[in-house]
Amino acid sequence: MAVTNIIKLSKFEGSKRIDAEFYQPKYFFLLNKLKNSGVVPLKKVAKPIRRKFQPKEDEFFDYIEIAEVDLSTGAFNISKILGKDAPDRAQWIVKKGDILVSTVRPIRNAIVLINKNQETLVCSSGFCVLHPKNIPSEYLFLYLKNDFIAYLLDRYTTTTEYPAVSWNDILNIPVYLGDDESFRKNISNFIQKVFRLLKTSESLYSQAESLLLEKLKLNVFKPKYKLFYTANLSKAFGHHRIDAEYFQPCYDDLIKYLGNKFETVPLKKFILNFQKGIEVGSKSYQKEGKPFIRVSNLSIHGLVEKDQKYIDDKLYQNLRDIYEPKIGDFLLTKDATPGIAYVTKEPTKGIIASGILKLNIDENEIYKEYLALCVNLMIGKMQIERDGGGSVITHWRPEQIKNLHSVYKIGCCSLTKYV
């Protein structure tokens, strides 16, 4: 059904836009809701910051790229880059209290709060850098992460070869400030607590990694990659592989190293059954709805909103009984980035894609959290690196997954409290 909306010529002249999409009724409905709540333009409570970065060829700097931002938490990975290798988009120096807002589509909800001092921290030119005035940074960070902000930014996007919004568009976003300063302060305190909990979570997981590596003596194991080596023809036929990398001795060295000290057993000893996800096809993707969880949306710490795709509620209801993760499900990626293991901690409304397996693990034999840790660490990574095949997209086949070796019975109870 066609949607019509009549706009006065004066509004055309004010916005300098004549494309029909800009004047969709849904945007006016949202803007009126915000206006009635009492809002001010973002430029009233934050100022744009342009600290131009000039790389020095022989010095390293820390770099934030939009694609490395966790869209659910705002956490980000940092790349350490030598000045002479600086990408052209490494443009702005950022400091504590700054807020970074993605200007590019489709990564519209990449919002970052810089909550600690760090020398030579630089962000991509795809970010607008803001610094709040007279309101807590944490409050503005949370406000900008709301879905309706991404919705408004979609409205301002210019329909060019490189869809983006301008800094000026961002500075004119309506911001709700609440009744008084205490409202904003309370929210700020909650966000500070969230960041502390995230930091504690990462620290505990790191402790679990260190404890396991130390227990297995892998903290002193250094794989030695050889430039040349030999393999029996029978071994090549047995594995149906003739690529030289597969027979790199360091992979066998790992299993032998562990086997001399501990009992290693294949994963199939612990798998009661497993269910592969489903591929709904890109034609089923929606701008909103229930999450379609792909490999890029799974990390060792849980689900992340990285280029999140959605499906409509009807399709979700048809698939949820089989393909929706439940609390305690052992999720394992098998394609593209194989070997990411995670045990679901909370209810998840969404459907897993075909690149993810949902395993039923026999906990009478092994703790799921411990097993996930084994897969995510060197024990699993080196084996998966060896098994991975595929000219364009790496695939990890079910029979290879079942034969992945992990270390069995090393007093792993002490590890589960960290994971």
C-alpha positions in Angstrom: 0.0 0.0 0.0 1.3 3.4 -0.9 2.2 5.9 1.8 1.5 9.6 1.2 2.3 12.7 3.1 1.8 16.3 2.2 4.6 18.7 3.1 4.6 22.5 2.9 7.1 24.1 0.5 8.6 26.0 3.4 9.8 22.8 5.0 11.5 21.8 1.7 13.4 25.0 1.7 14.4 24.7 5.4 15.8 21.1 5.1 17.3 21.4 1.6 16.0 18.0 0.8 13.4 17.0 -1.8 13.6 13.2 -1.6 10.3 11.6 -0.6 11.9 9.2 1.9 13.1 12.1 4.1 9.4 13.1 4.7 8.0 9.7 5.6 5.2 10.1 8.3 7.1 7.7 10.6 9.8 10.2 11.1 7.4 13.0 11.9 5.7 10.8 14.4 9.0 10.1 16.2 10.1 13.7 16.1 6.8 15.0 17.5 7.0 12.4 20.3 10.5 13.7 21.2 9.4 17.4 20.9 6.5 16.8 23.2 8.9 15.3 25.8 11.0 18.3 25.9 14.3 18.1 24.0 17.2 20.3 22.9 19.6 20.0 20.0 22.7 17.9 20.7 24.9 20.9 20.0 23.4 22.6 23.1 24.9 19.8 25.3 28.0 18.7 23.4 30.6 20.2 21.1 32.3 18.7 18.1 36.0 17.9 18.7 38.5 17.9 15.8 42.0 17.1 17.1 43.8 16.4 13.8 46.1 13.4 14.0 49.5 13.6 12.3 51.2 10.2 12.4 55.0 10.0 13.0 56.5 7.3 10.8 58.6 5.6 13.4 56.1 5.7 16.3 53.1 3.4 17.1 49.6 4.7 17.8 46.4 3.0 19.0 43.6 3.0 16.5 39.8 2.5 16.7 38.0 1.4 13.6 34.1 1.3 13.3 34.0 -2.4 12.4 35.8 -3.2 15.7 33.0 -1.7 17.9 30.7 -4.0 19.8 27.3 -2.6 19.0 25.7 -3.9 22.1 28.1 -2.5 24.7 30.2 0.1 22.9 33.4 -1.9 23.8 36.0 -1.8 21.1 39.2 -3.5 20.0 42.3 -1.5 19.4 44.9 -2.0 16.7 48.4 -0.9 17.3 49.8 0.6 14.1 53.1 2.1 13.1 52.9 5.7 11.9 54.2 4.9 8.4 51.4 2.3 8.0 48.6 4.6 9.2 45.5 4.3 7.1 44.1 7.5 5.5 41.0 7.3 7.7 43.0 7.5 10.9 42.0 11.2 11.5 41.0 12.2 15.0 42.8 12.1 18.4 40.4 11.1 21.1 40.6 11.6 24.9 38.7 10.6 28.1 35.1 11.7 28.1 34.8 11.9 24.3 31.9 10.1 22.6 32.4 8.7 19.1 29.3 8.4 16.9 29.4 6.5 13.6 28.5 8.5 10.6 28.5 5.6 8.1 25.8 3.2 7.1 25.0 0.4 7.8 27.0 0.5 11.1 24.8 3.1 12.5 24.8 2.1 16.2 28.6 2.1 16.7 28.7 4.5 19.7 31.8 4.6 21.9 32.5 6.3 25.2 36.2 6.8 25.9 36.2 6.3 29.7 39.9 6.2 30.4 43.0 8.2 29.5 45.2 6.6 26.9 48.1 8.1 25.0 47.9 8.5 21.3 44.4 7.0 20.8 43.1 7.7 17.3 39.8 7.0 15.7 38.5 6.6 12.1 37.2 9.5 10.1 34.0 7.5 10.0 33.3 8.8 13.5 32.0 12.1 14.7 33.8 13.1 17.9 31.8 14.8 20.6 32.6 16.1 24.1 29.6 16.7 26.4 29.0 20.1 28.1 27.4 20.2 31.5 26.0 16.7 31.3 27.6 13.3 32.2 29.3 11.6 29.3 27.7 8.3 30.3 24.2 9.7 30.1 24.8 11.0 26.5 26.5 7.7 25.5 23.4 5.7 26.6 21.0 8.1 25.0 22.8 8.0 21.7 22.8 4.2 21.8 19.0 4.1 21.7 17.5 2.5 18.5 15.5 5.6 17.7 18.7 7.6 17.3 19.9 5.2 14.6 16.5 5.5 13.1 16.8 9.3 12.9 20.3 9.1 11.5 18.9 6.8 8.7 16.6 9.7 7.8 19.5 12.1 7.5 21.6 9.7 5.4 22.4 11.1 2.0 21.7 8.7 -0.8 25.0 8.8 -2.5 27.6 6.1 -3.4 28.9 6.4 0.2 25.8 6.7 2.4 26.6 8.8 5.5 25.4 11.6 7.7 27.2 14.8 8.4 28.5 16.1 11.7 26.0 18.9 11.5 23.1 16.3 11.2 24.4 14.6 14.4 24.7 17.9 16.2 21.0 18.6 15.5 19.8 15.3 17.0 17.1 16.0 19.7 18.3 15.1 23.2 16.0 14.5 26.1 17.5 15.7 29.4 14.9 14.6 31.9 13.4 16.6 34.8 16.6 17.5 36.6 20.3 16.9 37.0 19.7 14.0 39.4 17.9 12.0 36.7 21.0 12.2 34.4 23.4 11.5 37.3 21.6 8.4 38.3 21.7 7.0 34.8 25.4 8.0 34.6 26.1 6.0 37.8 24.4 2.9 36.4 26.5 3.1 33.2 29.7 3.4 35.3 28.7 0.3 37.2 28.1 -1.5 33.9 31.6 -0.6 32.7 33.1 -1.9 36.0 31.2 -5.2 35.7 32.3 -5.6 32.1 35.9 -5.0 33.1 35.6 -7.5 36.0 34.1 -10.1 33.6 36.9 -9.7 31.2 39.5 -10.0 34.1 37.9 -13.2 35.4 37.8 -14.8 32.0 41.5 -13.8 31.5 42.3 -15.5 34.9 40.6 -18.7 33.7 42.6 -18.7 30.5 45.9 -18.2 32.4 45.0 -20.8 35.0 44.2 -23.4 32.3 47.3 -22.6 30.2 49.5 -22.8 33.4 47.9 -26.1 34.5 48.5 -27.6 31.0 52.0 -26.1 30.8 51.0 -24.5 27.6 52.3 -21.1 28.9 55.7 -22.5 28.1 54.8 -24.4 24.9 56.0 -22.6 21.8 54.9 -24.2 18.5 57.7 -24.5 16.0 56.7 -24.0 12.4 59.1 -25.7 10.0 60.0 -24.6 6.6 60.2 -28.2 5.2 59.0 -31.6 6.4 57.8 -34.9 5.1 54.5 -36.9 5.4 53.6 -40.4 4.4 51.4 -40.8 1.4 49.1 -43.1 3.4 48.5 -40.2 5.9 47.5 -37.9 3.0 45.0 -40.5 1.7 43.7 -41.1 5.2 42.9 -37.5 5.8 41.9 -36.7 2.2 44.3 -33.7 2.2 47.4 -33.0 0.2 48.0 -29.3 1.2 51.4 -29.0 2.9 50.1 -26.7 5.7 47.9 -29.5 7.0 50.9 -31.7 7.8 52.9 -29.0 9.6 54.5 -30.9 12.5 53.6 -28.3 15.1 50.0 -29.5 15.1 51.0 -33.1 16.0 53.5 -31.7 18.5 50.7 -30.0 20.4 48.7 -33.2 20.8 51.8 -35.2 21.7 52.9 -32.5 24.2 49.5 -32.7 26.0 49.2 -36.5 25.6 52.4 -37.1 27.5 51.1 -35.3 30.5 47.3 -35.6 30.4 44.5 -37.6 29.0 43.2 -36.1 25.7 40.0 -37.3 24.2 37.9 -36.3 21.1 34.9 -34.0 21.5 32.6 -36.8 20.3 33.0 -38.4 23.8 31.0 -35.5 25.2 28.4 -34.7 22.5 25.0 -36.3 23.0 23.7 -34.6 19.8 23.9 -31.4 17.9 21.8 -29.2 15.8 23.0 -27.1 12.9 21.4 -23.6 12.5 19.4 -22.7 9.4 20.0 -20.3 6.5 16.9 -18.1 5.9 18.4 -16.3 2.9 19.1 -12.6 2.5 15.6 -12.0 1.1 14.2 -12.7 4.6 16.3 -10.0 6.2 14.4 -7.1 7.8 15.5 -3.7 9.2 13.9 -4.7 12.5 12.3 -7.8 14.1 13.9 -10.8 15.8 17.7 -11.2 15.6 19.1 -13.7 13.0 22.3 -14.7 14.8 25.2 -15.3 12.4 28.8 -16.2 13.0 29.7 -12.5 13.2 27.2 -12.0 16.0 28.9 -14.6 18.3 32.0 -14.1 20.4 33.6 -16.0 23.3 31.9 -13.6 25.7 28.4 -13.8 24.2 26.3 -12.3 21.5 27.3 -9.0 19.8 25.3 -6.7 17.5 27.8 -6.7 14.7 26.0 -5.9 11.4 22.9 -7.5 13.0 20.3 -8.9 10.6 16.6 -9.4 11.6 13.7 -11.6 10.5 10.0 -11.0 10.9 8.0 -12.4 13.8 6.1 -15.0 11.7 9.3 -16.7 10.4 10.8 -16.5 13.9 7.8 -18.3 15.4 8.1 -21.0 12.8 11.8 -21.7 13.6 12.2 -20.9 17.3 11.4 -24.4 18.7 14.5 -25.9 16.9 16.8 -23.0 16.2 16.5 -20.6 19.2 19.3 -20.9 21.7 18.2 -21.8 25.3 20.1 -21.1 28.5 22.9 -23.6 28.8 23.1 -24.4 25.1 26.7 -24.9 23.9 27.1 -22.8 20.7 30.0 -23.4 18.3 30.8 -21.7 15.0 31.8 -23.9 12.1 32.1 -21.6 9.2 33.9 -18.3 8.3 35.4 -18.0 11.8 35.3 -21.6 13.1 35.9 -22.5 16.7 34.1 -19.8 18.6 32.5 -21.5 21.6 30.1 -20.0 24.0 27.6 -21.4 26.6 24.4 -19.3 26.6 23.8 -17.5 29.9 20.5 -15.8 29.4 17.3 -16.1 27.4 17.8 -15.2 23.7 15.1 -14.4 21.3 16.6 -15.1 17.9 17.5 -17.8 15.4 21.0 -19.2 14.8 22.3 -19.3 11.2 23.7 -22.4 9.5 27.3 -21.4 10.4 26.6 -22.1 14.1 26.0 -25.4 15.8 24.0 -26.0 19.0 25.6 -28.9 20.9 24.1 -30.9 23.7 27.0 -31.8 26.0 27.0 -34.6 28.6 27.8 -32.7 31.8 28.3 -36.0 33.6 31.5 -36.3 31.6 32.7 -32.6 31.5 31.8 -29.1 32.4 30.5 -27.1 29.4 32.2 -23.9 30.5 35.5 -25.7 30.8 35.1 -27.4 27.4 34.3 -24.0 25.8 37.5 -22.6 27.3 39.5 -25.5 25.8 38.1 -24.8 22.4 38.7 -21.1 22.6 42.3 -21.4 23.7 45.4 -22.7 21.9 44.2 -26.3 22.5 41.3 -25.8 20.1 42.6 -23.0 17.9 45.6 -24.9 16.6 43.6 -27.9 15.7 40.9 -25.8 14.0 43.5 -23.9 12.1 44.8 -27.2 10.7 41.3 -28.6 9.9 39.9 -25.4 8.3 39.3 -25.7 4.6 37.6 -23.7 1.9 38.9 -21.4 -0.8 36.8 -18.4 0.1 35.0 -19.2 3.3 36.7 -21.5 5.9 34.6 -24.5 6.8 35.0 -26.9 9.7 33.2 -30.2 9.0 31.1 -32.1 11.5 33.5 -35.1 11.5 36.4 -32.8 12.2 34.5 -31.1 15.0 33.8 -34.5 16.6 37.5 -35.4 16.5 38.7 -32.1 18.1 40.8 -33.2 21.1 40.5 -31.6 24.5 42.2 -32.3 27.8 40.1 -34.5 30.1 39.9 -34.6 33.9 42.5 -32.2 35.2 40.6 -30.9 38.1 38.7 -28.4 36.0 36.1 -27.6 38.8 38.4 -24.8 39.9 38.2 -23.2 36.5 34.4 -22.9 36.2 34.0 -20.1 38.8 36.0 -17.8 36.5 34.2 -18.4 33.2 
